[in-house]
Amino acid sequence: MDEKIVCICEDVTYEDIVKAIREGYTDIESLKRHLKIGMGPCQGRICLPIVVRIMAKMLGKNIDEIGYPTQRPPIYPIPLKILVEGDEDSES
């Protein structure tokens, strides 16, 4: 079988996307949650533009109508200093 991988980070194929859309995942947010697209190391930089084009074609919409998933910052931002030096309160 010749699978067409769309999301290499989460191993999602073209067929997976088409099946999910036919099952009713017709907006980018629900499709993202269902298939985990855009949640890998590349954060969707590779797959999301492709997924949006697939959705637009299948749903008869233009790309602007589909849109892109909402980017969400961390709930509690942390200073980069902590990542570099480590938490002063923790023991090594």
TORBADO-450919 format. One record per residue: residue number from 1; residue in three letters; x, y, z of N, C-alpha, C in turn. Coordinates in Angstrom, 1 decimal. Each point is the difference from the previous one (the first is absolute). Layout:
TORBADO-450919
<r pos="NUM" code="ala" n_c1="X" n_c2="Y" n_c3="Z" ca_c1="X" ca_c2="Y" ca_c3="Z" c_c1="X" c_c2="Y" c_c3="Z"/>
...
This chain:
TORBADO-450919
<r pos="1" code="met" n_c1="0.8" n_c2="-1.2" n_c3="0.0" ca_c1="-0.8" ca_c2="1.2" ca_c3="0.0" c_c1="0.9" c_c2="1.2" c_c3="0.0"/>
<r pos="2" code="asp" n_c1="-0.3" n_c2="1.0" n_c3="-0.8" ca_c1="0.7" ca_c2="1.2" ca_c3="-0.2" c_c1="-0.6" c_c2="1.1" c_c3="0.8"/>
<r pos="3" code="glu" n_c1="0.4" n_c2="0.2" n_c3="1.3" ca_c1="-0.6" ca_c2="1.0" ca_c3="0.9" c_c1="0.7" c_c2="1.3" c_c3="-0.3"/>
<r pos="4" code="lys" n_c1="-0.8" n_c2="1.1" n_c3="0.1" ca_c1="0.5" ca_c2="1.3" ca_c3="-0.1" c_c1="0.0" c_c2="0.7" c_c3="1.3"/>
<r pos="5" code="ile" n_c1="1.2" n_c2="0.1" n_c3="0.6" ca_c1="0.1" ca_c2="0.6" ca_c3="1.3" c_c1="-0.1" c_c2="1.5" c_c3="-0.1"/>
<r pos="6" code="val" n_c1="-0.9" n_c2="0.6" n_c3="0.8" ca_c1="-0.1" ca_c2="1.4" ca_c3="0.0" c_c1="0.7" c_c2="0.6" c_c3="1.3"/>
<r pos="7" code="cys" n_c1="-0.2" n_c2="-0.6" n_c3="1.1" ca_c1="0.6" ca_c2="0.5" ca_c3="1.3" c_c1="1.0" c_c2="-1.1" c_c3="0.3"/>
<r pos="8" code="ile" n_c1="1.3" n_c2="0.4" n_c3="-0.2" ca_c1="1.1" ca_c2="-1.0" ca_c3="0.2" c_c1="0.2" c_c2="-0.1" c_c3="1.5"/>
<r pos="9" code="cys" n_c1="-0.2" n_c2="1.0" n_c3="0.8" ca_c1="0.2" ca_c2="0.0" ca_c3="1.4" c_c1="-1.0" c_c2="-1.0" c_c3="0.7"/>
<r pos="10" code="glu" n_c1="-1.2" n_c2="0.0" n_c3="-0.4" ca_c1="-1.0" ca_c2="-0.8" ca_c3="0.7" c_c1="-0.5" c_c2="-1.2" c_c3="-0.9"/>
<r pos="11" code="asp" n_c1="0.7" n_c2="-0.2" n_c3="-1.1" ca_c1="-0.3" ca_c2="-1.1" ca_c3="-0.9" c_c1="-1.4" c_c2="-0.1" c_c3="-0.5"/>
<r pos="12" code="val" n_c1="-0.5" n_c2="1.2" n_c3="-0.5" ca_c1="-1.4" ca_c2="0.1" ca_c3="-0.4" c_c1="0.0" c_c2="0.0" c_c3="-1.6"/>
<r pos="13" code="thr" n_c1="-0.8" n_c2="-0.9" n_c3="-0.6" ca_c1="0.0" ca_c2="-0.1" ca_c3="-1.4" c_c1="-1.2" c_c2="0.9" c_c3="-0.6"/>
<r pos="14" code="tyr" n_c1="0.1" n_c2="0.1" n_c3="-1.3" ca_c1="-1.0" ca_c2="0.7" ca_c3="-0.8" c_c1="-1.3" c_c2="-0.7" c_c3="0.2"/>
<r pos="15" code="glu" n_c1="0.0" n_c2="-1.3" n_c3="0.0" ca_c1="-1.2" ca_c2="-0.8" ca_c3="0.2" c_c1="-0.6" c_c2="0.2" c_c3="1.4"/>
<r pos="16" code="asp" n_c1="0.8" n_c2="0.1" n_c3="1.0" ca_c1="-0.5" ca_c2="0.3" ca_c3="1.4" c_c1="-0.8" c_c2="1.3" c_c3="0.0"/>
<r pos="17" code="ile" n_c1="0.6" n_c2="1.0" n_c3="-0.7" ca_c1="-0.7" ca_c2="1.3" ca_c3="0.0" c_c1="-1.3" c_c2="0.0" c_c3="-0.8"/>
<r pos="18" code="val" n_c1="0.0" n_c2="-0.7" n_c3="-1.1" ca_c1="-1.3" ca_c2="-0.1" ca_c3="-0.8" c_c1="-1.0" c_c2="-0.8" c_c3="0.8"/>
<r pos="19" code="lys" n_c1="0.4" n_c2="-1.0" n_c3="0.6" ca_c1="-1.0" ca_c2="-0.8" ca_c3="0.8" c_c1="-0.5" c_c2="0.8" c_c3="1.2"/>
<r pos="20" code="ala" n_c1="0.8" n_c2="0.8" n_c3="0.7" ca_c1="-0.5" ca_c2="0.8" ca_c3="1.1" c_c1="-0.9" c_c2="1.1" c_c3="-0.5"/>
<r pos="21" code="ile" n_c1="0.3" n_c2="0.6" n_c3="-1.1" ca_c1="-0.9" ca_c2="1.0" ca_c3="-0.5" c_c1="-1.4" c_c2="-0.6" c_c3="-0.4"/>
<r pos="22" code="arg" n_c1="0.0" n_c2="-1.2" n_c3="-0.6" ca_c1="-1.2" ca_c2="-0.7" ca_c3="-0.3" c_c1="-0.8" c_c2="-0.4" c_c3="1.3"/>
<r pos="23" code="glu" n_c1="0.7" n_c2="-0.2" n_c3="1.1" ca_c1="-0.6" ca_c2="-0.4" ca_c3="1.3" c_c1="-0.6" c_c2="1.3" c_c3="0.7"/>
<r pos="24" code="gly" n_c1="0.3" n_c2="1.2" n_c3="-0.5" ca_c1="-0.6" ca_c2="1.2" ca_c3="0.5" c_c1="0.9" c_c2="0.9" c_c3="0.7"/>
<r pos="25" code="tyr" n_c1="1.3" n_c2="-0.2" n_c3="-0.1" ca_c1="1.0" ca_c2="0.9" ca_c3="0.6" c_c1="0.3" c_c2="1.1" c_c3="-1.1"/>
<r pos="26" code="thr" n_c1="-0.9" n_c2="0.9" n_c3="-0.1" ca_c1="0.0" ca_c2="1.0" ca_c3="-1.1" c_c1="0.5" c_c2="1.4" c_c3="0.3"/>
<r pos="27" code="asp" n_c1="0.6" n_c2="0.1" n_c3="1.2" ca_c1="0.7" ca_c2="1.3" ca_c3="0.3" c_c1="1.4" c_c2="-0.3" c_c3="0.4"/>
<r pos="28" code="ile" n_c1="0.9" n_c2="0.9" n_c3="-0.2" ca_c1="1.4" ca_c2="-0.3" ca_c3="0.3" c_c1="0.3" c_c2="-0.3" c_c3="1.4"/>
<r pos="29" code="glu" n_c1="-0.7" n_c2="0.6" n_c3="1.0" ca_c1="0.3" ca_c2="-0.3" ca_c3="1.4" c_c1="-0.4" c_c2="-1.4" c_c3="0.4"/>
<r pos="30" code="ser" n_c1="-1.2" n_c2="-0.5" n_c3="-0.5" ca_c1="-0.4" ca_c2="-1.3" ca_c3="0.4" c_c1="0.9" c_c2="-1.1" c_c3="-0.7"/>
<r pos="31" code="leu" n_c1="0.3" n_c2="0.3" n_c3="-1.3" ca_c1="0.9" ca_c2="-0.9" ca_c3="-0.7" c_c1="1.4" c_c2="-0.1" c_c3="0.7"/>
<r pos="32" code="lys" n_c1="0.5" n_c2="1.1" n_c3="0.4" ca_c1="1.3" ca_c2="0.0" ca_c3="0.7" c_c1="-0.1" c_c2="-0.8" c_c3="1.3"/>
<r pos="33" code="arg" n_c1="-1.0" n_c2="0.2" n_c3="0.7" ca_c1="-0.1" ca_c2="-0.8" ca_c3="1.3" c_c1="-0.2" c_c2="-1.5" c_c3="-0.3"/>
<r pos="34" code="his" n_c1="-0.8" n_c2="-0.3" n_c3="-1.0" ca_c1="-0.3" ca_c2="-1.4" ca_c3="-0.3" c_c1="1.3" c_c2="-0.8" c_c3="-0.5"/>
<r pos="35" code="leu" n_c1="0.7" n_c2="0.7" n_c3="-1.0" ca_c1="1.1" ca_c2="-0.7" ca_c3="-0.6" c_c1="1.4" c_c2="0.4" c_c3="0.6"/>
<r pos="36" code="lys" n_c1="0.0" n_c2="1.0" n_c3="0.9" ca_c1="1.3" ca_c2="0.5" ca_c3="0.6" c_c1="0.9" c_c2="0.7" c_c3="-1.0"/>
<r pos="37" code="ile" n_c1="-0.6" n_c2="0.4" n_c3="-1.1" ca_c1="0.9" ca_c2="0.7" ca_c3="-1.0" c_c1="0.4" c_c2="1.3" c_c3="0.6"/>
<r pos="38" code="gly" n_c1="1.2" n_c2="0.4" n_c3="-0.3" ca_c1="0.6" ca_c2="1.3" ca_c3="0.5" c_c1="0.4" c_c2="-0.1" c_c3="1.4"/>
<r pos="39" code="met" n_c1="0.1" n_c2="-1.2" n_c3="0.6" ca_c1="0.3" ca_c2="-0.1" ca_c3="1.4" c_c1="1.4" c_c2="-0.6" c_c3="0.2"/>
<r pos="40" code="gly" n_c1="0.7" n_c2="-0.3" n_c3="-1.1" ca_c1="1.3" ca_c2="-0.6" ca_c3="0.1" c_c1="1.1" c_c2="1.0" c_c3="0.1"/>
<r pos="41" code="pro" n_c1="1.2" n_c2="-0.4" n_c3="-0.1" ca_c1="1.1" ca_c2="1.0" ca_c3="0.1" c_c1="0.0" c_c2="1.2" c_c3="-0.9"/>
<r pos="42" code="cys" n_c1="-0.6" n_c2="-0.2" n_c3="-1.2" ca_c1="0.0" ca_c2="1.2" ca_c3="-1.0" c_c1="-1.1" c_c2="0.9" c_c3="0.3"/>
<r pos="43" code="gln" n_c1="-0.9" n_c2="-0.4" n_c3="0.9" ca_c1="-1.2" ca_c2="0.9" ca_c3="0.4" c_c1="-0.9" c_c2="0.4" c_c3="-1.2"/>
<r pos="44" code="gly" n_c1="0.0" n_c2="-0.9" n_c3="-1.0" ca_c1="-0.9" ca_c2="0.3" ca_c3="-1.1" c_c1="0.6" c_c2="0.8" c_c3="-1.1"/>
<r pos="45" code="arg" n_c1="1.2" n_c2="0.4" n_c3="0.1" ca_c1="0.6" ca_c2="0.8" ca_c3="-1.1" c_c1="0.0" c_c2="-0.7" c_c3="-1.3"/>
<r pos="46" code="ile" n_c1="0.1" n_c2="-1.4" n_c3="0.0" ca_c1="0.1" ca_c2="-0.7" ca_c3="-1.2" c_c1="-1.4" c_c2="-0.5" c_c3="-0.4"/>
<r pos="47" code="cys" n_c1="-0.8" n_c2="-0.6" n_c3="0.9" ca_c1="-1.2" ca_c2="-0.6" ca_c3="-0.4" c_c1="-1.3" c_c2="0.9" c_c3="-0.1"/>
<r pos="48" code="leu" n_c1="-0.1" n_c2="1.0" n_c3="0.9" ca_c1="-1.2" ca_c2="0.8" ca_c3="0.0" c_c1="-0.4" c_c2="0.7" c_c3="-1.3"/>
<r pos="49" code="pro" n_c1="1.0" n_c2="0.5" n_c3="-0.7" ca_c1="-0.4" ca_c2="0.6" ca_c3="-1.3" c_c1="-0.6" c_c2="-1.0" c_c3="-1.0"/>
<r pos="50" code="ile" n_c1="0.6" n_c2="-1.2" n_c3="0.1" ca_c1="-0.5" ca_c2="-1.1" ca_c3="-0.9" c_c1="-1.4" c_c2="-0.5" c_c3="0.5"/>
<r pos="51" code="val" n_c1="-0.2" n_c2="-0.1" n_c3="1.3" ca_c1="-1.3" ca_c2="-0.4" ca_c3="0.5" c_c1="-1.1" c_c2="1.0" c_c3="-0.3"/>
<r pos="52" code="val" n_c1="0.3" n_c2="1.2" n_c3="0.1" ca_c1="-0.9" ca_c2="1.1" ca_c3="-0.3" c_c1="-0.4" c_c2="-0.1" c_c3="-1.5"/>
<r pos="53" code="arg" n_c1="0.9" n_c2="-0.2" n_c3="-0.8" ca_c1="-0.3" ca_c2="-0.1" ca_c3="-1.5" c_c1="-0.9" c_c2="-1.3" c_c3="-0.2"/>
<r pos="54" code="ile" n_c1="0.3" n_c2="-1.1" n_c3="0.6" ca_c1="-0.9" ca_c2="-1.2" ca_c3="-0.1" c_c1="-1.4" c_c2="0.3" c_c3="0.4"/>
<r pos="55" code="met" n_c1="-0.1" n_c2="0.7" n_c3="1.2" ca_c1="-1.3" ca_c2="0.3" ca_c3="0.5" c_c1="-0.8" c_c2="0.9" c_c3="-0.9"/>
<r pos="56" code="ala" n_c1="0.7" n_c2="1.0" n_c3="-0.5" ca_c1="-0.7" ca_c2="1.0" ca_c3="-0.9" c_c1="-0.5" c_c2="-0.7" c_c3="-1.2"/>
<r pos="57" code="lys" n_c1="0.8" n_c2="-0.9" n_c3="-0.6" ca_c1="-0.4" ca_c2="-0.7" ca_c3="-1.2" c_c1="-1.2" c_c2="-0.9" c_c3="0.3"/>
<r pos="58" code="met" n_c1="0.1" n_c2="-0.8" n_c3="1.1" ca_c1="-1.1" ca_c2="-0.9" ca_c3="0.3" c_c1="-1.3" c_c2="0.7" c_c3="0.4"/>
<r pos="59" code="leu" n_c1="0.1" n_c2="1.1" n_c3="0.7" ca_c1="-1.2" ca_c2="0.7" ca_c3="0.5" c_c1="-0.5" c_c2="1.1" c_c3="-1.0"/>
<r pos="60" code="gly" n_c1="0.7" n_c2="0.2" n_c3="-1.1" ca_c1="-0.4" ca_c2="1.0" ca_c3="-0.9" c_c1="0.1" c_c2="1.4" c_c3="0.5"/>
<r pos="61" code="lys" n_c1="1.0" n_c2="0.2" n_c3="0.8" ca_c1="0.2" ca_c2="1.4" ca_c3="0.6" c_c1="1.3" c_c2="0.5" c_c3="-0.5"/>
<r pos="62" code="asn" n_c1="0.3" n_c2="1.3" n_c3="0.3" ca_c1="1.3" ca_c2="0.5" ca_c3="-0.3" c_c1="0.8" c_c2="-0.1" c_c3="1.2"/>
<r pos="63" code="ile" n_c1="1.3" n_c2="0.1" n_c3="-0.1" ca_c1="1.0" ca_c2="-0.2" ca_c3="1.1" c_c1="-0.3" c_c2="1.0" c_c3="1.1"/>
<r pos="64" code="asp" n_c1="-0.4" n_c2="1.2" n_c3="-0.3" ca_c1="-0.2" ca_c2="1.0" ca_c3="1.1" c_c1="-1.2" c_c2="-0.4" c_c3="0.8"/>
<r pos="65" code="glu" n_c1="-1.0" n_c2="-0.7" n_c3="-0.6" ca_c1="-1.1" ca_c2="-0.4" ca_c3="0.8" c_c1="0.3" c_c2="-1.1" c_c3="1.0"/>
<r pos="66" code="ile" n_c1="1.0" n_c2="-0.8" n_c3="-0.4" ca_c1="0.4" ca_c2="-1.1" ca_c3="0.9" c_c1="0.9" c_c2="0.6" c_c3="1.2"/>
<r pos="67" code="gly" n_c1="0.9" n_c2="0.8" n_c3="-0.4" ca_c1="0.9" ca_c2="0.6" ca_c3="1.1" c_c1="1.0" c_c2="-0.9" c_c3="0.5"/>
<r pos="68" code="tyr" n_c1="0.7" n_c2="0.4" n_c3="1.0" ca_c1="1.0" ca_c2="-0.8" ca_c3="0.7" c_c1="-0.3" c_c2="-0.1" c_c3="1.5"/>
<r pos="69" code="pro" n_c1="0.5" n_c2="-1.0" n_c3="0.6" ca_c1="-0.3" ca_c2="-0.2" ca_c3="1.5" c_c1="0.5" c_c2="1.2" c_c3="0.8"/>
<r pos="70" code="thr" n_c1="-0.6" n_c2="0.2" n_c3="1.1" ca_c1="0.4" ca_c2="1.1" ca_c3="0.9" c_c1="1.3" c_c2="-0.5" c_c3="0.7"/>
<r pos="71" code="gln" n_c1="0.9" n_c2="0.9" n_c3="0.0" ca_c1="1.3" ca_c2="-0.2" ca_c3="0.8" c_c1="-0.3" c_c2="0.4" c_c3="1.4"/>
<r pos="72" code="arg" n_c1="0.4" n_c2="-0.9" n_c3="0.9" ca_c1="-0.2" ca_c2="0.3" ca_c3="1.4" c_c1="1.3" c_c2="0.1" c_c3="0.8"/>
<r pos="73" code="pro" n_c1="0.2" n_c2="1.1" n_c3="0.6" ca_c1="1.3" ca_c2="0.1" ca_c3="0.8" c_c1="-0.1" c_c2="-0.8" c_c3="1.3"/>
<r pos="74" code="pro" n_c1="1.1" n_c2="-0.3" n_c3="0.6" ca_c1="-0.1" ca_c2="-0.8" ca_c3="1.3" c_c1="-0.9" c_c2="0.8" c_c3="1.0"/>
<r pos="75" code="ile" n_c1="-0.6" n_c2="-0.7" n_c3="0.9" ca_c1="-0.9" ca_c2="0.6" ca_c3="1.0" c_c1="0.9" c_c2="0.9" c_c3="1.0"/>
<r pos="76" code="tyr" n_c1="1.1" n_c2="-0.5" n_c3="0.4" ca_c1="0.9" ca_c2="0.7" ca_c3="0.9" c_c1="1.4" c_c2="0.2" c_c3="-0.7"/>
<r pos="77" code="pro" n_c1="0.2" n_c2="1.1" n_c3="-0.7" ca_c1="1.3" ca_c2="0.1" ca_c3="-0.6" c_c1="1.1" c_c2="0.0" c_c3="1.0"/>
<r pos="78" code="ile" n_c1="1.1" n_c2="-0.6" n_c3="-0.4" ca_c1="1.1" ca_c2="-0.1" ca_c3="0.9" c_c1="1.2" c_c2="0.8" c_c3="-0.6"/>
<r pos="79" code="pro" n_c1="0.8" n_c2="0.6" n_c3="0.8" ca_c1="1.2" ca_c2="0.7" ca_c3="-0.5" c_c1="1.0" c_c2="-1.0" c_c3="-0.7"/>
<r pos="80" code="leu" n_c1="0.6" n_c2="0.3" n_c3="-1.1" ca_c1="1.0" ca_c2="-0.8" ca_c3="-0.6" c_c1="1.1" c_c2="-0.4" c_c3="0.9"/>
<r pos="81" code="lys" n_c1="0.3" n_c2="0.9" n_c3="0.9" ca_c1="1.1" ca_c2="-0.2" ca_c3="1.0" c_c1="-0.2" c_c2="-1.3" c_c3="0.7"/>
<r pos="82" code="ile" n_c1="-1.2" n_c2="-0.3" n_c3="0.4" ca_c1="-0.3" ca_c2="-1.3" ca_c3="0.7" c_c1="0.4" c_c2="-1.2" c_c3="-0.9"/>
<r pos="83" code="leu" n_c1="-0.3" n_c2="0.1" n_c3="-1.2" ca_c1="0.3" ca_c2="-1.1" ca_c3="-0.9" c_c1="1.5" c_c2="-0.2" c_c3="-0.2"/>
<r pos="84" code="val" n_c1="0.7" n_c2="1.1" n_c3="0.0" ca_c1="1.5" ca_c2="0.0" ca_c3="-0.2" c_c1="0.7" c_c2="-0.5" c_c3="1.3"/>
<r pos="85" code="glu" n_c1="-0.4" n_c2="0.7" n_c3="1.1" ca_c1="0.7" ca_c2="-0.3" ca_c3="1.3" c_c1="-0.6" c_c2="-1.0" c_c3="0.8"/>
<r pos="86" code="gly" n_c1="-1.3" n_c2="-0.3" n_c3="-0.1" ca_c1="-0.7" ca_c2="-0.9" ca_c3="0.8" c_c1="-0.7" c_c2="0.8" c_c3="1.2"/>
<r pos="87" code="asp" n_c1="-0.9" n_c2="-0.7" n_c3="0.6" ca_c1="-0.7" ca_c2="0.6" ca_c3="1.1" c_c1="0.9" c_c2="0.1" c_c3="1.2"/>
<r pos="88" code="glu" n_c1="0.1" n_c2="1.2" n_c3="0.6" ca_c1="0.9" ca_c2="0.2" ca_c3="1.2" c_c1="-0.5" c_c2="-0.8" c_c3="1.2"/>
<r pos="89" code="asp" n_c1="-1.3" n_c2="-0.2" n_c3="0.1" ca_c1="-0.6" ca_c2="-0.7" ca_c3="1.1" c_c1="0.2" c_c2="-1.5" c_c3="0.0"/>
<r pos="90" code="ser" n_c1="0.2" n_c2="-0.6" n_c3="-1.2" ca_c1="0.2" ca_c2="-1.4" ca_c3="-0.1" c_c1="1.4" c_c2="-0.5" c_c3="0.3"/>
<r pos="91" code="glu" n_c1="0.1" n_c2="-1.2" n_c3="0.5" ca_c1="1.3" ca_c2="-0.5" ca_c3="0.3" c_c1="0.5" c_c2="-0.8" c_c3="-1.1"/>
<r pos="92" code="ser" n_c1="1.3" n_c2="0.1" n_c3="-0.3" ca_c1="0.6" ca_c2="-0.8" ca_c3="-1.2" c_c1="0.5" c_c2="-1.3" c_c3="0.5"/>
